[in-house]
Amino acid sequence: MILELALLDVKPGQTKAFEKAFSKAETIISGMKGYLNHDLQKCLENDHRYVLLVNWETLEDHTVGFRGSAEYQEWKTLLHAFYDPFPTVEHFETVKR
C-alpha cells in the first residue's frame, strides 16, 4: 500500500467553495483502479490549509493510472484553480507498524 500525501493551500476566502468542489471530486478518485480510501483534513492553525491522504494499492495506480486518466482531467477542472501555491504531493510506504 502507498500513501499519497498532498499539502493543499487553498486561496483565502475560497475554503467553502473548495470543500463543496471536493465533495464532487472525491467521487471521481474513489472509483479509480487501485484506490483504497482517502481522508481530507483541515489545519487548525491555518484555516485555508488542508492535507489530503489517499491510500493506493501501488504508486503506479496514482502516478500513471489516475494522473493519466480522463477522470484526472475532470478532477483538475474541479480543484486546481483553488490552490496557491500548487500542492506538494509525496508518496510514502510503511516501514514499521
PyRosetta script that sets phi, psi and omega in degrees:
from pyrosetta import init, pose_from_sequence

init()
pose = pose_from_sequence("MILELALLDVKPGQTKAFEKAFSKAETIISGMKGYLNHDLQKCLENDHRYVLLVNWETLEDHTVGFRGSAEYQEWKTLLHAFYDPFPTVEHFETVKR")
pose.set_psi(1, 141.9)
pose.set_omega(1, 179.8)
pose.set_phi(2, -119.7)
pose.set_psi(2, 134.4)
pose.set_omega(2, 175.7)
pose.set_phi(3, -101.3)
pose.set_psi(3, 121.5)
pose.set_omega(3, 171.2)
pose.set_phi(4, -91.6)
pose.set_psi(4, 130.2)
pose.set_omega(4, 176.6)
pose.set_phi(5, -121.4)
pose.set_psi(5, 120.0)
pose.set_omega(5, 178.5)
pose.set_phi(6, -120.3)
pose.set_psi(6, 121.9)
pose.set_omega(6, 175.9)
pose.set_phi(7, -91.0)
pose.set_psi(7, 116.4)
pose.set_omega(7, -171.9)
pose.set_phi(8, -112.5)
pose.set_psi(8, 115.1)
pose.set_omega(8, 172.6)
pose.set_phi(9, -101.7)
pose.set_psi(9, 111.6)
pose.set_omega(9, -178.0)
pose.set_phi(10, -91.1)
pose.set_psi(10, 141.4)
pose.set_omega(10, 179.7)
pose.set_phi(11, -56.8)
pose.set_psi(11, 134.7)
pose.set_omega(11, 180.0)
pose.set_phi(12, -52.7)
pose.set_psi(12, 139.2)
pose.set_omega(12, 179.7)
pose.set_phi(13, 85.1)
pose.set_psi(13, -1.9)
pose.set_omega(13, -175.8)
pose.set_phi(14, -113.4)
pose.set_psi(14, 9.1)
pose.set_omega(14, -173.1)
pose.set_phi(15, -65.5)
pose.set_psi(15, -41.1)
pose.set_omega(15, 179.9)
pose.set_phi(16, -64.4)
pose.set_psi(16, -42.4)
pose.set_omega(16, 178.2)
pose.set_phi(17, -65.4)
pose.set_psi(17, -39.0)
pose.set_omega(17, 177.4)
pose.set_phi(18, -61.8)
pose.set_psi(18, -47.7)
pose.set_omega(18, -179.1)
pose.set_phi(19, -61.5)
pose.set_psi(19, -37.8)
pose.set_omega(19, 176.9)
pose.set_phi(20, -65.9)
pose.set_psi(20, -44.5)
pose.set_omega(20, 179.0)
pose.set_phi(21, -65.3)
pose.set_psi(21, -37.3)
pose.set_omega(21, 179.9)
pose.set_phi(22, -64.4)
pose.set_psi(22, -34.7)
pose.set_omega(22, 177.3)
pose.set_phi(23, -58.1)
pose.set_psi(23, -35.6)
pose.set_omega(23, 175.5)
pose.set_phi(24, -75.6)
pose.set_psi(24, -43.0)
pose.set_omega(24, -175.3)
pose.set_phi(25, -66.5)
pose.set_psi(25, -32.1)
pose.set_omega(25, -177.2)
pose.set_phi(26, -67.2)
pose.set_psi(26, -22.5)
pose.set_omega(26, 175.1)
pose.set_phi(27, -71.0)
pose.set_psi(27, -26.6)
pose.set_omega(27, 177.8)
pose.set_phi(28, -70.5)
pose.set_psi(28, -54.0)
pose.set_omega(28, -175.2)
pose.set_phi(29, -65.8)
pose.set_psi(29, -34.8)
pose.set_omega(29, -175.8)
pose.set_phi(30, -69.1)
pose.set_psi(30, -14.5)
pose.set_omega(30, 178.2)
pose.set_phi(31, -96.3)
pose.set_psi(31, 3.6)
pose.set_omega(31, -174.8)
pose.set_phi(32, -83.9)
pose.set_psi(32, 148.9)
pose.set_omega(32, 176.4)
pose.set_phi(33, -59.1)
pose.set_psi(33, 132.9)
pose.set_omega(33, 177.2)
pose.set_phi(34, 86.7)
pose.set_psi(34, -9.4)
pose.set_omega(34, 178.0)
pose.set_phi(35, -69.1)
pose.set_psi(35, 135.0)
pose.set_omega(35, 176.9)
pose.set_phi(36, -110.4)
pose.set_psi(36, -51.8)
pose.set_omega(36, 178.0)
pose.set_phi(37, -171.8)
pose.set_psi(37, 170.9)
pose.set_omega(37, 177.8)
pose.set_phi(38, -148.6)
pose.set_psi(38, 166.0)
pose.set_omega(38, 178.7)
pose.set_phi(39, -148.9)
pose.set_psi(39, 128.9)
pose.set_omega(39, 175.1)
pose.set_phi(40, -110.9)
pose.set_psi(40, 124.1)
pose.set_omega(40, -178.1)
pose.set_phi(41, -123.8)
pose.set_psi(41, 143.5)
pose.set_omega(41, -180.0)
pose.set_phi(42, -103.7)
pose.set_psi(42, 137.5)
pose.set_omega(42, -179.1)
pose.set_phi(43, -71.2)
pose.set_psi(43, 137.6)
pose.set_omega(43, 178.4)
pose.set_phi(44, -79.3)
pose.set_psi(44, -32.9)
pose.set_omega(44, -177.6)
pose.set_phi(45, -84.4)
pose.set_psi(45, -24.7)
pose.set_omega(45, -176.6)
pose.set_phi(46, -133.7)
pose.set_psi(46, 100.6)
pose.set_omega(46, -167.9)
pose.set_phi(47, -70.6)
pose.set_psi(47, -0.1)
pose.set_omega(47, 174.9)
pose.set_phi(48, -116.9)
pose.set_psi(48, 15.3)
pose.set_omega(48, 176.9)
pose.set_phi(49, -109.3)
pose.set_psi(49, 135.9)
pose.set_omega(49, 178.4)
pose.set_phi(50, -129.5)
pose.set_psi(50, 159.6)
pose.set_omega(50, 168.7)
pose.set_phi(51, -124.7)
pose.set_psi(51, 131.5)
pose.set_omega(51, 176.0)
pose.set_phi(52, -108.1)
pose.set_psi(52, 123.7)
pose.set_omega(52, 178.8)
pose.set_phi(53, -114.6)
pose.set_psi(53, 121.0)
pose.set_omega(53, -179.7)
pose.set_phi(54, -126.9)
pose.set_psi(54, 128.5)
pose.set_omega(54, 174.8)
pose.set_phi(55, -96.5)
pose.set_psi(55, 127.9)
pose.set_omega(55, 179.1)
pose.set_phi(56, -119.6)
pose.set_psi(56, 153.6)
pose.set_omega(56, 175.1)
pose.set_phi(57, -65.5)
pose.set_psi(57, -44.4)
pose.set_omega(57, 179.7)
pose.set_phi(58, -137.3)
pose.set_psi(58, 160.5)
pose.set_omega(58, 175.4)
pose.set_phi(59, -59.2)
pose.set_psi(59, -41.6)
pose.set_omega(59, -177.4)
pose.set_phi(60, -65.9)
pose.set_psi(60, -28.4)
pose.set_omega(60, 176.0)
pose.set_phi(61, -58.7)
pose.set_psi(61, -34.2)
pose.set_omega(61, 177.6)
pose.set_phi(62, -86.0)
pose.set_psi(62, -55.1)
pose.set_omega(62, -169.6)
pose.set_phi(63, -72.9)
pose.set_psi(63, -31.5)
pose.set_omega(63, -179.2)
pose.set_phi(64, -104.7)
pose.set_psi(64, -55.6)
pose.set_omega(64, -175.6)
pose.set_phi(65, -62.6)
pose.set_psi(65, -58.7)
pose.set_omega(65, -177.7)
pose.set_phi(66, -71.1)
pose.set_psi(66, -53.2)
pose.set_omega(66, -176.2)
pose.set_phi(67, -65.6)
pose.set_psi(67, -21.6)
pose.set_omega(67, 178.7)
pose.set_phi(68, -94.2)
pose.set_psi(68, 7.2)
pose.set_omega(68, -173.2)
pose.set_phi(69, -98.3)
pose.set_psi(69, 161.5)
pose.set_omega(69, 172.7)
pose.set_phi(70, -64.3)
pose.set_psi(70, -32.4)
pose.set_omega(70, 178.9)
pose.set_phi(71, -63.2)
pose.set_psi(71, -33.7)
pose.set_omega(71, 178.2)
pose.set_phi(72, -64.3)
pose.set_psi(72, -34.7)
pose.set_omega(72, 178.0)
pose.set_phi(73, -62.6)
pose.set_psi(73, -39.0)
pose.set_omega(73, 176.3)
pose.set_phi(74, -67.2)
pose.set_psi(74, -41.7)
pose.set_omega(74, 176.0)
pose.set_phi(75, -56.1)
pose.set_psi(75, -48.6)
pose.set_omega(75, 179.2)
pose.set_phi(76, -59.0)
pose.set_psi(76, -44.5)
pose.set_omega(76, -179.3)
pose.set_phi(77, -60.9)
pose.set_psi(77, -40.6)
pose.set_omega(77, -178.9)
pose.set_phi(78, -71.5)
pose.set_psi(78, -36.1)
pose.set_omega(78, -166.1)
pose.set_phi(79, -117.9)
pose.set_psi(79, -32.7)
pose.set_omega(79, -167.3)
pose.set_phi(80, -64.9)
pose.set_psi(80, -24.4)
pose.set_omega(80, 179.5)
pose.set_phi(81, -70.6)
pose.set_psi(81, -15.4)
pose.set_omega(81, -178.7)
pose.set_phi(82, -80.5)
pose.set_psi(82, -17.4)
pose.set_omega(82, -168.9)
pose.set_phi(83, -92.3)
pose.set_psi(83, 136.5)
pose.set_omega(83, 171.8)
pose.set_phi(84, -156.2)
pose.set_psi(84, 107.0)
pose.set_omega(84, 1.4)
pose.set_phi(85, -78.6)
pose.set_psi(85, 178.0)
pose.set_omega(85, 178.2)
pose.set_phi(86, -63.7)
pose.set_psi(86, 142.3)
pose.set_omega(86, -173.3)
pose.set_phi(87, -60.6)
pose.set_psi(87, 147.9)
pose.set_omega(87, 167.7)
pose.set_phi(88, -87.8)
pose.set_psi(88, 127.7)
pose.set_omega(88, 179.4)
pose.set_phi(89, -124.7)
pose.set_psi(89, 127.4)
pose.set_omega(89, 177.4)
pose.set_phi(90, -134.0)
pose.set_psi(90, 161.4)
pose.set_omega(90, -177.4)
pose.set_phi(91, -122.1)
pose.set_psi(91, 141.9)
pose.set_omega(91, -177.1)
pose.set_phi(92, -132.4)
pose.set_psi(92, 150.9)
pose.set_omega(92, 172.8)
pose.set_phi(93, -127.6)
pose.set_psi(93, 150.5)
pose.set_omega(93, -177.7)
pose.set_phi(94, -67.6)
pose.set_psi(94, 131.8)
pose.set_omega(94, 175.5)
pose.set_phi(95, -99.0)
pose.set_psi(95, -43.6)
pose.set_omega(95, -177.7)
pose.set_phi(96, -155.0)
pose.set_psi(96, 140.8)
pose.set_omega(96, 174.3)
pose.set_phi(97, -106.7)
pose.dump_pdb("model.pdb")
